[in-house]
């Protein structure tokens, strides 16, 4: 039995196959999309049965509302039929902000500077030409 704290997750064994529970029968599938997605209960816990002793990886697929999805799996070892994994989630306010700027900003500023320079040259040239006419 594995007890997981928080969210939705899938389980992967040491052969990189995913846990699938169908009609009470545990099978191991190659593709994560075929794996059984386990959802925690209201207290943030879930249990999986039918697992042999060994090492498994718990991979979070959906974080609770207001939390950041864990990007790495959590390893759990089952011995004597029991194992516990706890996933620590970070509150959403610690989410890194996306980077801004980039090549679009550089191009925009460069074009703006060129327009200002050309306008300055035009104004100076126009003023000199008007003085020469007098």
N, CA, C and O atoms as a MOPAC input file, in Angstrom:
PM7 MOZYME 1SCF
protein

 N      0.83900 1    -1.16400 1     0.00000 1
 C      0.00000 1     0.00000 1     0.00000 1
 C      0.89800 1     1.24600 1     0.00000 1
 O      1.90300 1     1.29000 1     0.71000 1
 N      0.53100 1     2.25500 1    -0.79900 1
 C      1.23400 1     3.53400 1    -0.81400 1
 C      0.22700 1     4.60800 1    -0.44200 1
 O     -0.90100 1     4.59900 1    -0.93500 1
 N      0.61600 1     5.51500 1     0.40500 1
 C     -0.23400 1     6.64000 1     0.77300 1
 C      0.41900 1     7.89500 1     0.20700 1
 O      1.58100 1     8.18000 1     0.49600 1
 N     -0.31900 1     8.63400 1    -0.58900 1
 C      0.17800 1     9.84600 1    -1.22400 1
 C     -0.58000 1    11.03800 1    -0.63700 1
 O     -1.79200 1    10.97300 1    -0.43400 1
 N      0.13200 1    12.10600 1    -0.37300 1
 C     -0.49600 1    13.30000 1     0.16400 1
 C     -0.62600 1    14.32600 1    -0.95300 1
 O      0.38200 1    14.73100 1    -1.53100 1
 N     -1.84100 1    14.75400 1    -1.26800 1
 C     -2.20000 1    15.82300 1    -2.20500 1
 C     -2.26400 1    15.41500 1    -3.67900 1
 O     -1.44200 1    14.62900 1    -4.15000 1
 N     -3.23600 1    15.95100 1    -4.39200 1
 C     -3.32200 1    16.03900 1    -5.85100 1
 C     -3.73300 1    14.78700 1    -6.61400 1
 O     -4.32900 1    13.86400 1    -6.05800 1
 N     -3.39100 1    14.77800 1    -7.92700 1
 C     -3.59400 1    13.61900 1    -8.79600 1
 C     -2.22200 1    13.14300 1    -9.23200 1
 O     -1.30600 1    13.94300 1    -9.42400 1
 N     -2.08900 1    11.83700 1    -9.38700 1
 C     -0.78000 1    11.30000 1    -9.72900 1
 C     -0.90500 1     9.97300 1   -10.45400 1
 O     -1.96800 1     9.35300 1   -10.48200 1
 N      0.21800 1     9.55100 1   -11.04600 1
 C      0.36100 1     8.21200 1   -11.60700 1
 C      1.57700 1     7.58100 1   -10.93900 1
 O      2.41600 1     8.28000 1   -10.37100 1
 N      1.66600 1     6.27000 1   -11.01000 1
 C      2.75200 1     5.54000 1   -10.38000 1
 C      3.54900 1     4.80800 1   -11.45000 1
 O      2.97800 1     4.19000 1   -12.34800 1
 N      4.87800 1     4.88100 1   -11.34800 1
 C      5.76500 1     4.21900 1   -12.31200 1
 C      6.66400 1     3.25400 1   -11.54500 1
 O      7.16600 1     3.58500 1   -10.47100 1
 N      6.86500 1     2.05800 1   -12.10200 1
 C      7.73600 1     1.09000 1   -11.43000 1
 C      9.17900 1     1.23300 1   -11.91300 1
 O      9.48200 1     2.10100 1   -12.73200 1
 N     10.06400 1     0.37900 1   -11.40100 1
 C     11.48900 1     0.48800 1   -11.74000 1
 C     11.78300 1     0.10400 1   -13.18700 1
 O     12.88400 1     0.36300 1   -13.67300 1
 N     10.82500 1    -0.51000 1   -13.88900 1
 C     10.98500 1    -0.82500 1   -15.31500 1
 C     10.36700 1     0.25300 1   -16.20100 1
 O     10.16700 1     0.04200 1   -17.39700 1
 N     10.06400 1     1.41500 1   -15.60600 1
 C      9.46000 1     2.55400 1   -16.31600 1
 C      8.10900 1     2.23000 1   -16.92700 1
 O      7.75300 1     2.76400 1   -17.97700 1
 N      7.35800 1     1.35800 1   -16.27300 1
 C      5.98900 1     1.05600 1   -16.69400 1
 C      5.03800 1     1.66500 1   -15.67000 1
 O      5.38800 1     1.84600 1   -14.50400 1
 N      3.83700 1     1.97600 1   -16.12900 1
 C      2.88600 1     2.70800 1   -15.30700 1
 C      1.79300 1     1.79500 1   -14.75500 1
 O      1.36000 1     0.84500 1   -15.40600 1
 N      1.36700 1     2.11100 1   -13.54800 1
 C      0.34800 1     1.36800 1   -12.80900 1
 C     -1.00700 1     1.54400 1   -13.48000 1
 O     -1.42600 1     2.65800 1   -13.79400 1
 N     -1.68700 1     0.40900 1   -13.69400 1
 C     -3.03400 1     0.44200 1   -14.25000 1
 C     -3.87300 1    -0.53000 1   -13.43300 1
 O     -3.55700 1    -1.71600 1   -13.34200 1
 N     -4.93900 1    -0.01700 1   -12.84200 1
 C     -5.84400 1    -0.84100 1   -12.04900 1
 C     -7.18400 1    -0.87500 1   -12.76900 1
 O     -7.87400 1     0.14000 1   -12.85900 1
 N     -7.54800 1    -2.04100 1   -13.28000 1
 C     -8.81200 1    -2.20600 1   -13.98700 1
 C     -9.54600 1    -3.40400 1   -13.38800 1
 O     -9.02400 1    -4.51800 1   -13.37300 1
 N    -10.75700 1    -3.16300 1   -12.89800 1
 C    -11.57900 1    -4.21300 1   -12.29100 1
 C    -10.82400 1    -4.97500 1   -11.20700 1
 O    -10.94200 1    -6.19600 1   -11.10700 1
 N    -10.05200 1    -4.25900 1   -10.40100 1
 C     -9.33900 1    -4.87200 1    -9.29600 1
 C     -8.06400 1    -5.60200 1    -9.66900 1
 O     -7.41500 1    -6.19500 1    -8.80700 1
 N     -7.69100 1    -5.56700 1   -10.96200 1
 C     -6.48900 1    -6.26900 1   -11.42700 1
 C     -5.42100 1    -5.24000 1   -11.78800 1
 O     -5.67400 1    -4.32100 1   -12.56600 1
 N     -4.22200 1    -5.40100 1   -11.21400 1
 C     -3.10900 1    -4.49000 1   -11.49100 1
 C     -2.32100 1    -4.99900 1   -12.68300 1
 O     -1.88900 1    -6.15100 1   -12.71800 1
 N     -2.14200 1    -4.11700 1   -13.66100 1
 C     -1.26400 1    -4.40000 1   -14.79200 1
 C     -0.31000 1    -3.21600 1   -14.94100 1
 O     -0.55300 1    -2.14600 1   -14.38400 1
 N      0.75700 1    -3.40400 1   -15.68000 1
 C      1.74700 1    -2.34700 1   -15.91100 1
 C      1.77800 1    -2.03600 1   -17.39000 1
 O      1.99900 1    -2.92700 1   -18.21100 1
 N      1.55900 1    -0.77200 1   -17.74200 1
 C      1.45700 1    -0.34500 1   -19.14500 1
 C      2.63500 1     0.55800 1   -19.49900 1
 O      3.23600 1     1.18500 1   -18.62700 1
 N      2.95500 1     0.61400 1   -20.78900 1
 C      4.10900 1     1.39400 1   -21.25400 1
 C      3.83600 1     2.88600 1   -21.34100 1
 O      4.73500 1     3.69900 1   -21.12500 1
 N      2.60300 1     3.24700 1   -21.65700 1
 C      2.27800 1     4.64500 1   -21.92800 1
 C      1.57400 1     5.27800 1   -20.72300 1
 O      0.63700 1     4.70200 1   -20.17000 1
 N      2.03600 1     6.47300 1   -20.32300 1
 C      1.43800 1     7.16100 1   -19.18100 1
 C     -0.03400 1     7.48200 1   -19.41600 1
 O     -0.81300 1     7.53500 1   -18.46400 1
 N     -0.42200 1     7.69600 1   -20.66900 1
 C     -1.82600 1     8.01100 1   -20.94900 1
 C     -2.75700 1     6.82600 1   -20.65700 1
 O     -3.96400 1     7.01400 1   -20.50200 1
 N     -2.20500 1     5.61200 1   -20.58200 1
 C     -2.99600 1     4.42700 1   -20.25500 1
 C     -2.98000 1     4.10400 1   -18.76200 1
 O     -3.65300 1     3.17300 1   -18.31700 1
 N     -2.21500 1     4.86800 1   -17.99500 1
 C     -2.08200 1     4.61000 1   -16.55800 1
 C     -3.33700 1     5.05300 1   -15.80900 1
 O     -4.08000 1     5.92100 1   -16.26700 1
 N     -3.55100 1     4.44700 1   -14.66300 1
 C     -4.62900 1     4.85700 1   -13.77600 1
 C     -4.20700 1     6.13300 1   -13.06300 1
 O     -3.18300 1     6.16200 1   -12.38100 1
 N     -5.00100 1     7.18600 1   -13.22300 1
 C     -4.74400 1     8.44800 1   -12.52600 1
 C     -5.47400 1     8.37400 1   -11.19600 1
 O     -6.69400 1     8.21200 1   -11.14400 1
 N     -4.70400 1     8.49600 1   -10.12500 1
 C     -5.25800 1     8.39800 1    -8.78300 1
 C     -5.48200 1     9.80800 1    -8.24900 1
 O     -4.60400 1    10.66600 1    -8.33400 1
 N     -6.66200 1    10.02800 1    -7.70300 1
 C     -7.00400 1    11.33600 1    -7.12500 1
 C     -7.08300 1    11.20000 1    -5.61500 1
 O     -7.68500 1    10.26400 1    -5.08900 1
 N     -6.46200 1    12.15000 1    -4.92900 1
 C     -6.48500 1    12.11900 1    -3.47000 1
 C     -7.86900 1    12.47700 1    -2.94500 1
 O     -8.66800 1    13.10200 1    -3.64300 1
 N     -8.13800 1    12.07800 1    -1.72100 1
 C     -9.43200 1    12.39400 1    -1.11100 1
 C     -9.40600 1    13.79600 1    -0.49900 1
 O     -8.43400 1    14.53300 1    -0.66700 1
 N    -10.46100 1    14.15400 1     0.19900 1
 C    -10.57600 1    15.51400 1     0.73600 1
 C     -9.50300 1    15.83200 1     1.77700 1
 O     -9.20500 1    17.00300 1     2.01200 1
 N     -8.92500 1    14.82100 1     2.39500 1
 C     -7.84500 1    15.08100 1     3.35400 1
 C     -6.47900 1    15.01500 1     2.68500 1
 O     -5.45400 1    15.11700 1     3.35900 1
 N     -6.45500 1    14.84300 1     1.35200 1
 C     -5.19800 1    14.84800 1     0.60900 1
 C     -4.48200 1    13.52200 1     0.58200 1
 O     -3.26900 1    13.49400 1     0.37100 1
 N     -5.18900 1    12.40900 1     0.78900 1
 C     -4.55400 1    11.09800 1     0.81500 1
 C     -5.17900 1    10.17100 1    -0.22000 1
 O     -6.34200 1    10.32300 1    -0.59200 1
 N     -4.38600 1     9.21500 1    -0.67300 1
 C     -4.86800 1     8.17100 1    -1.58100 1
 C     -4.07100 1     6.90300 1    -1.30600 1
 O     -2.92900 1     6.96600 1    -0.85100 1
 N     -4.66800 1     5.77000 1    -1.57900 1
 C     -3.98000 1     4.50300 1    -1.35300 1
 C     -4.04000 1     3.65300 1    -2.61000 1
 O     -5.04900 1     3.62600 1    -3.31300 1
 N     -2.93700 1     2.95900 1    -2.87900 1
 C     -2.87800 1     2.02100 1    -3.98600 1
 C     -2.63100 1     0.64400 1    -3.39500 1
 O     -1.83200 1     0.48800 1    -2.47200 1
 N     -3.31300 1    -0.34100 1    -3.92600 1
 C     -3.13300 1    -1.70500 1    -3.43600 1
 C     -2.65200 1    -2.58000 1    -4.58100 1
 O     -2.67900 1    -2.17400 1    -5.74300 1
 N     -2.21500 1    -3.78100 1    -4.24400 1
 C     -1.78800 1    -4.73400 1    -5.24900 1
 C     -0.36500 1    -4.51600 1    -5.72800 1
 O     -0.01200 1    -4.93700 1    -6.82900 1
 N      0.45200 1    -3.86600 1    -4.92300 1
 C      1.83100 1    -3.59400 1    -5.31100 1
 C      2.78500 1    -4.53400 1    -4.59900 1
 O      2.62600 1    -4.81000 1    -3.41000 1
 N      3.77700 1    -5.02400 1    -5.33200 1
 C      4.81300 1    -5.87000 1    -4.75300 1
 C      5.86600 1    -4.98900 1    -4.09000 1
 O      5.93900 1    -3.79000 1    -4.36000 1
 N      6.67200 1    -5.58200 1    -3.23000 1
 C      7.79200 1    -4.84600 1    -2.64300 1
 C      8.70600 1    -4.36300 1    -3.75900 1
 O      8.92700 1    -5.08200 1    -4.73400 1
 N      9.24100 1    -3.14800 1    -3.62700 1
 C     10.13200 1    -2.58900 1    -4.64000 1
 C     10.15000 1    -1.08000 1    -4.57200 1
 O      9.61200 1    -0.46700 1    -3.65000 1
 N     10.78400 1    -0.49800 1    -5.57400 1
 C     10.90500 1     0.96400 1    -5.63500 1
 C     10.01300 1     1.48700 1    -6.74200 1
 O     10.00300 1     0.94900 1    -7.84900 1
 N      9.26800 1     2.52800 1    -6.44500 1
 C      8.33200 1     3.13600 1    -7.38400 1
 C      8.55800 1     4.64800 1    -7.40800 1
 O      9.16900 1     5.21700 1    -6.50300 1
 N      8.05000 1     5.28300 1    -8.46600 1
 C      8.11200 1     6.73900 1    -8.57200 1
 C      6.69400 1     7.26700 1    -8.69600 1
 O      5.93700 1     6.84800 1    -9.57200 1
 N      6.34300 1     8.19000 1    -7.80900 1
 C      5.04200 1     8.85100 1    -7.84100 1
 C      5.21400 1    10.12800 1    -8.65100 1
 O      6.04300 1    10.97600 1    -8.31900 1
 N      4.42400 1    10.26200 1    -9.72000 1
 C      4.52500 1    11.42400 1   -10.59600 1
 C      3.21300 1    12.19600 1   -10.54600 1
 O      2.16600 1    11.70400 1   -10.96800 1
 N      3.29200 1    13.41600 1   -10.02200 1
 C      2.10600 1    14.25200 1    -9.90700 1
 C      1.67900 1    14.72800 1   -11.29900 1
 O      2.49900 1    15.21400 1   -12.07700 1
 N      0.38400 1    14.58200 1   -11.60000 1
 C     -0.12800 1    15.02000 1   -12.90000 1
 C     -1.01000 1    16.26100 1   -12.79200 1
 O     -1.21400 1    16.97200 1   -13.77600 1
 N     -1.53300 1    16.51800 1   -11.58500 1
 C     -2.34400 1    17.71300 1   -11.36300 1
 C     -2.17600 1    18.14300 1    -9.91900 1
 O     -2.41800 1    17.36700 1    -8.99500 1
 N     -1.75800 1    19.39300 1    -9.73400 1
 C     -1.57900 1    19.92800 1    -8.38200 1
 C     -2.91200 1    20.44200 1    -7.85000 1
 O     -3.79600 1    20.80400 1    -8.62700 1
 N     -3.05400 1    20.47400 1    -6.54000 1
 C     -4.27200 1    21.05600 1    -5.96100 1
 C     -4.39500 1    22.52600 1    -6.35400 1
 O     -3.39200 1    23.17200 1    -6.66000 1
 N     -5.60700 1    23.05300 1    -6.34800 1
 C     -5.81800 1    24.46200 1    -6.68700 1
 C     -4.95500 1    25.35200 1    -5.79700 1
 O     -4.90400 1    25.18000 1    -4.58000 1
 N     -4.27900 1    26.30700 1    -6.43300 1
 C     -3.44100 1    27.23700 1    -5.69500 1
 C     -2.02200 1    26.75600 1    -5.47100 1
 O     -1.23700 1    27.44900 1    -4.82400 1
 N     -1.66800 1    25.57900 1    -5.99300 1
 C     -0.33200 1    25.03100 1    -5.80800 1
 C      0.33500 1    24.80000 1    -7.15700 1
 O     -0.32800 1    24.71900 1    -8.19100 1
 N      1.66300 1    24.69400 1    -7.12600 1
 C      2.45800 1    24.47000 1    -8.32600 1
 C      2.64800 1    22.96900 1    -8.52600 1
 O      2.91300 1    22.24400 1    -7.56700 1
 N      2.51500 1    22.50100 1    -9.76100 1
 C      2.70500 1    21.09400 1   -10.09400 1
 C      4.15500 1    20.69500 1    -9.85300 1
 O      5.07000 1    21.38300 1   -10.30300 1
 N      4.37000 1    19.59300 1    -9.14800 1
 C      5.72900 1    19.08800 1    -8.91600 1
 C      6.31800 1    18.63000 1   -10.25000 1
 O      5.67100 1    17.89900 1   -11.00000 1
 N      7.53900 1    19.05900 1   -10.54100 1
 C      8.15100 1    18.74000 1   -11.83400 1
 C      8.98700 1    17.47400 1   -11.79200 1
 O      9.35500 1    16.94400 1   -12.84100 1
 N      9.29200 1    16.98500 1   -10.61200 1
 C     10.06200 1    15.75000 1   -10.48900 1
 C      9.24000 1    14.72000 1    -9.74100 1
 O      8.36100 1    15.06400 1    -8.95100 1
 N      9.52900 1    13.46800 1    -9.99300 1
 C      8.82400 1    12.39800 1    -9.30600 1
 C      9.35200 1    12.20900 1    -7.89400 1
 O     10.45700 1    12.63900 1    -7.56500 1
 N      8.54700 1    11.56300 1    -7.06800 1
 C      8.92400 1    11.25200 1    -5.69400 1
 C      9.09400 1     9.74700 1    -5.58400 1
 O      8.18600 1     8.98800 1    -5.92300 1
 N     10.25400 1     9.31700 1    -5.11300 1
 C     10.55200 1     7.88900 1    -5.00500 1
 C     10.00900 1     7.34000 1    -3.69200 1
 O     10.11300 1     7.97000 1    -2.64000 1
 N      9.43100 1     6.15700 1    -3.78400 1
 C      8.93000 1     5.47100 1    -2.58900 1
 C      9.33800 1     4.00500 1    -2.68700 1
 O      9.26800 1     3.39800 1    -3.75600 1
 N      9.76100 1     3.45100 1    -1.56900 1
 C     10.14900 1     2.04000 1    -1.51500 1
 C      9.13300 1     1.29800 1    -0.66100 1
 O      8.82500 1     1.70400 1     0.46000 1
 N      8.62200 1     0.21000 1    -1.20800 1
 C      7.66100 1    -0.61600 1    -0.47400 1
 C      8.39500 1    -1.83200 1     0.06700 1
 O      9.07000 1    -2.56000 1    -0.66100 1
 N      8.24100 1    -2.02100 1     1.35700 1
 C      8.75300 1    -3.23600 1     1.99900 1
 C      7.66900 1    -3.71300 1     2.95100 1
 O      6.98300 1    -2.90000 1     3.56900 1
 N      7.51300 1    -4.98900 1     3.06900 1
 C      6.45900 1    -5.56800 1     3.89800 1
 C      5.07900 1    -5.08500 1     3.47400 1
 O      4.17000 1    -4.99500 1     4.29900 1
 N      4.91800 1    -4.77000 1     2.18400 1
 C      3.61900 1    -4.37400 1     1.65900 1
 C      3.21400 1    -2.94900 1     1.94800 1
 O      2.10200 1    -2.55400 1     1.60100 1
 N      4.08700 1    -2.14700 1     2.58100 1
 C      3.73600 1    -0.77000 1     2.92200 1
 C      4.81500 1     0.21000 1     2.47700 1
 O      6.00600 1    -0.09900 1     2.46900 1
 N      4.35900 1     1.38800 1     2.11000 1
 C      5.26600 1     2.47700 1     1.76800 1
 C      4.48100 1     3.77200 1     1.77400 1
 O      3.27700 1     3.77300 1     1.51700 1
 N      5.15200 1     4.87400 1     2.06400 1
 C      4.48600 1     6.16900 1     2.09600 1
 C      5.30600 1     7.16800 1     1.31400 1
 O      6.52900 1     7.22000 1     1.44600 1
 N      4.63600 1     7.96000 1     0.50100 1
 C      5.30000 1     9.04600 1    -0.23200 1
 C      4.55100 1    10.32400 1     0.07600 1
 O      3.32000 1    10.34900 1     0.08000 1
 N      5.28800 1    11.36800 1     0.33100 1
 C      4.66500 1    12.67100 1     0.57200 1
 C      5.20900 1    13.64700 1    -0.45200 1
 O      6.42100 1    13.81300 1    -0.59300 1
 N      4.29500 1    14.28900 1    -1.16600 1
 C      4.67500 1    15.27900 1    -2.16800 1
 C      4.47000 1    16.65000 1    -1.55300 1
 O      3.36200 1    16.99200 1    -1.13900 1
 N      5.53000 1    17.43000 1    -1.49100 1
 C      5.43600 1    18.78700 1    -0.95500 1
 C      5.16400 1    19.74200 1    -2.09000 1
 O      5.96800 1    19.86600 1    -3.01300 1
 N      4.04100 1    20.41100 1    -2.02400 1
 C      3.66300 1    21.36800 1    -3.05500 1
 C      3.98400 1    22.78400 1    -2.61800 1
 O      3.92700 1    23.11400 1    -1.43400 1
 N      4.32200 1    23.61100 1    -3.58900 1
 C      4.60900 1    25.01800 1    -3.34300 1
 C      3.36300 1    25.82100 1    -3.65900 1
 O      2.69500 1    25.57900 1    -4.66500 1
 N      3.05400 1    26.77600 1    -2.79800 1
 C      1.91300 1    27.66400 1    -3.05800 1
 C      2.10100 1    28.37700 1    -4.38700 1
 O      3.23200 1    28.63500 1    -4.79900 1
 N      1.00600 1    28.69600 1    -5.05700 1
 C      1.03200 1    29.31900 1    -6.37300 1
 C      1.66900 1    30.68500 1    -6.42200 1
 O      2.09900 1    31.11300 1    -7.49400 1
 N      1.75100 1    31.40500 1    -5.28200 1
 C      2.33700 1    32.73600 1    -5.33400 1
 C      3.84900 1    32.69300 1    -5.49400 1
 O      4.47200 1    33.73800 1    -5.67700 1
 N      4.45000 1    31.51900 1    -5.42900 1
 C      5.88800 1    31.38100 1    -5.65600 1
 C      6.20500 1    30.94200 1    -7.07800 1
 O      7.33700 1    30.56300 1    -7.37900 1
 N      5.21800 1    30.99400 1    -7.94100 1
 C      5.41500 1    30.59000 1    -9.32300 1
 C      6.32600 1    31.61000 1   -10.00000 1
 O      6.07900 1    32.81200 1    -9.90400 1
 N      7.37500 1    31.14900 1   -10.68400 1
 C      8.23200 1    32.11100 1   -11.37200 1
 C      7.46300 1    32.81700 1   -12.49200 1
 O      6.69900 1    32.19500 1   -13.23000 1
 N      7.67900 1    34.10700 1   -12.59600 1
 C      7.00600 1    34.88400 1   -13.63200 1
 C      7.65800 1    34.64200 1   -14.97700 1
 O      8.86400 1    34.40500 1   -15.04200 1
 N      6.89200 1    34.69500 1   -16.04600 1
 C      7.49100 1    34.51200 1   -17.36200 1
 C      8.42700 1    35.67900 1   -17.68200 1
 O      8.22600 1    36.80500 1   -17.23000 1
 N      9.44500 1    35.37600 1   -18.46900 1
 C     10.37600 1    36.42400 1   -18.86600 1
 C      9.72500 1    37.33100 1   -19.88900 1
 O      8.93500 1    36.88700 1   -20.72300 1
 N     10.06800 1    38.61100 1   -19.81600 1
 C      9.54600 1    39.57100 1   -20.77700 1
 C     10.68700 1    40.11000 1   -21.61300 1
 O     11.85700 1    39.87200 1   -21.31200 1
 N     10.34900 1    40.82600 1   -22.64900 1
 C     11.38700 1    41.41300 1   -23.50600 1
 C     11.68500 1    40.48500 1   -24.66100 1
 O     10.78200 1    39.88400 1   -25.24300 1
 N     12.94700 1    40.37500 1   -24.98500 1
 C     13.34700 1    39.52500 1   -26.08900 1
 C     13.63300 1    40.35100 1   -27.32000 1
 O     13.78500 1    41.57000 1   -27.23800 1
 N     13.70700 1    39.69800 1   -28.44900 1
 C     14.08100 1    40.34700 1   -29.70400 1
 C     13.05900 1    41.38700 1   -30.14100 1
 O     13.43000 1    42.37900 1   -30.76900 1
 N     11.78300 1    41.18800 1   -29.82700 1
 C     10.75100 1    42.15900 1   -30.20800 1
 C     10.98300 1    43.51600 1   -29.56400 1
 O     10.80600 1    44.54900 1   -30.20800 1
 N     11.37700 1    43.51900 1   -28.30500 1
 C     11.65700 1    44.77100 1   -27.60200 1
 C     12.87100 1    45.46900 1   -28.19600 1
 O     12.86600 1    46.68700 1   -28.37600 1
 N     13.90300 1    44.70600 1   -28.49800 1
 C     15.12500 1    45.27500 1   -29.07600 1
 C     14.82200 1    45.92200 1   -30.42700 1
 O     15.27500 1    47.03300 1   -30.70500 1
 N     14.06700 1    45.23400 1   -31.25100 1
 C     13.71500 1    45.78000 1   -32.57200 1
 C     12.88700 1    47.04800 1   -32.41400 1
 O     13.14200 1    48.04100 1   -33.09500 1
 N     11.89700 1    47.02600 1   -31.52500 1
 C     11.02800 1    48.18400 1   -31.30900 1
 C     11.83500 1    49.40000 1   -30.85900 1
 O     11.64400 1    50.49600 1   -31.38600 1
 N     12.73100 1    49.21800 1   -29.89600 1
 C     13.55900 1    50.31900 1   -29.40600 1
 C     14.50400 1    50.81100 1   -30.49600 1
 O     14.68800 1    52.02000 1   -30.64300 1
 N     15.10200 1    49.91500 1   -31.25500 1
 C     16.03200 1    50.30500 1   -32.33900 1
 C     15.32800 1    51.13500 1   -33.39900 1
 O     15.84500 1    52.16600 1   -33.82800 1
 N     14.15200 1    50.69200 1   -33.82300 1
 C     13.39400 1    51.44300 1   -34.83100 1
 C     13.00900 1    52.81000 1   -34.27600 1
 O     13.07700 1    53.80300 1   -35.00000 1
 N     12.61000 1    52.88300 1   -33.02000 1
 C     12.26400 1    54.15300 1   -32.39100 1
 C     13.44300 1    55.11100 1   -32.35800 1
 O     13.28700 1    56.30200 1   -32.62500 1
 N     14.62600 1    54.59400 1   -32.03100 1
 C     15.82100 1    55.45000 1   -31.99600 1
 C     16.16600 1    55.96900 1   -33.38900 1
 O     16.54900 1    57.12900 1   -33.54300 1
 N     16.03400 1    55.12300 1   -34.39000 1
 C     16.31500 1    55.54500 1   -35.77200 1
 C     15.34900 1    56.65400 1   -36.18400 1
 O     15.76500 1    57.63500 1   -36.80000 1
 N     14.07200 1    56.51100 1   -35.85200 1
 C     13.07600 1    57.53200 1   -36.18600 1
 C     13.41500 1    58.85000 1   -35.48700 1
 O     13.30100 1    59.91100 1   -36.10100 1
 N     13.82700 1    58.80600 1   -34.22100 1
 C     14.19300 1    60.02200 1   -33.49000 1
 C     15.41700 1    60.68000 1   -34.13100 1
 O     15.44200 1    61.90100 1   -34.28600 1
 N     16.41400 1    59.90800 1   -34.49900 1
 C     17.62400 1    60.45600 1   -35.13200 1
 C     17.29000 1    61.10100 1   -36.47000 1
 O     17.73600 1    62.21400 1   -36.75200 1
 N     16.50800 1    60.40800 1   -37.29300 1
 C     16.12300 1    60.95800 1   -38.60600 1
 C     15.32100 1    62.24500 1   -38.42400 1
 O     15.53300 1    63.21300 1   -39.15400 1
 N     14.40900 1    62.26400 1   -37.46400 1
 C     13.61700 1    63.46800 1   -37.19400 1
 C     14.52900 1    64.60900 1   -36.75500 1
 O     14.35000 1    65.74000 1   -37.20500 1
 N     15.49400 1    64.33900 1   -35.89100 1
 C     16.44600 1    65.35400 1   -35.44300 1
 C     17.24800 1    65.91400 1   -36.60300 1
 O     17.41700 1    67.12800 1   -36.71300 1
 N     17.74400 1    65.03800 1   -37.47300 1
 C     18.50100 1    65.48400 1   -38.64400 1
 C     17.61200 1    66.34200 1   -39.53800 1
 O     18.04900 1    67.38800 1   -40.01800 1
 N     16.40200 1    65.92600 1   -39.76200 1
 C     15.47300 1    66.68400 1   -40.60700 1
 C     15.22000 1    68.07900 1   -40.02500 1
 O     15.23400 1    69.06800 1   -40.75700 1
 N     14.98700 1    68.16000 1   -38.69400 1
 C     14.72500 1    69.45400 1   -38.06500 1
 C     15.94200 1    70.38300 1   -38.14800 1
 O     15.79900 1    71.56500 1   -38.46100 1
 N     17.13800 1    69.85300 1   -37.87000 1
 C     18.35000 1    70.67700 1   -37.95000 1
 C     18.58300 1    71.14400 1   -39.37700 1
 O     18.88300 1    72.31700 1   -39.60200 1
 N     18.44900 1    70.24400 1   -40.34200 1
 C     18.64600 1    70.60500 1   -41.75200 1
 C     17.61000 1    71.62700 1   -42.19300 1
 O     17.95700 1    72.58600 1   -42.88200 1
 N     16.38000 1    71.45400 1   -41.82500 1
 C     15.30500 1    72.36700 1   -42.19900 1
 C     15.53900 1    73.75300 1   -41.59300 1
 O     15.28900 1    74.76200 1   -42.25100 1
 N     16.02400 1    73.81400 1   -40.32400 1
 C     16.27800 1    75.09100 1   -39.67500 1
 C     17.44300 1    75.81300 1   -40.34600 1
 O     17.38300 1    77.03000 1   -40.52100 1
 N     18.50500 1    75.09200 1   -40.72700 1
 C     19.64700 1    75.69900 1   -41.39800 1
 C     19.22100 1    76.23500 1   -42.77300 1
 O     19.64900 1    77.30900 1   -43.19700 1
 N     18.38000 1    75.47100 1   -43.44700 1
 C     17.94900 1    75.90400 1   -44.78400 1
 C     17.08700 1    77.15200 1   -44.66000 1
 O     17.16400 1    78.03800 1   -45.51100 1
 N     16.27300 1    77.23800 1   -43.62400 1
 C     15.43400 1    78.43100 1   -43.45900 1
 C     16.27200 1    79.64500 1   -43.09600 1
 O     15.89900 1    80.75600 1   -43.47300 1
 N     17.40000 1    79.49300 1   -42.37300 1
 C     18.29400 1    80.59800 1   -42.05600 1
 C     19.04000 1    81.08300 1   -43.28700 1
 O     19.30800 1    82.27700 1   -43.42900 1
 N     19.37500 1    80.15900 1   -44.17400 1
 C     20.10400 1    80.51700 1   -45.40300 1
 C     19.19600 1    81.31300 1   -46.35000 1
 O     19.67900 1    82.14800 1   -47.11400 1
 N     17.91900 1    81.06000 1   -46.30100 1
 C     16.96800 1    81.77300 1   -47.17700 1
 C     16.79400 1    83.22800 1   -46.75600 1
 O     16.35000 1    84.03900 1   -47.56900 1
 N     17.11500 1    83.58000 1   -45.55800 1
 C     16.90800 1    84.92700 1   -45.07300 1
 C     17.97600 1    85.84200 1   -45.53500 1
 O     17.95400 1    87.03000 1   -45.21200 1

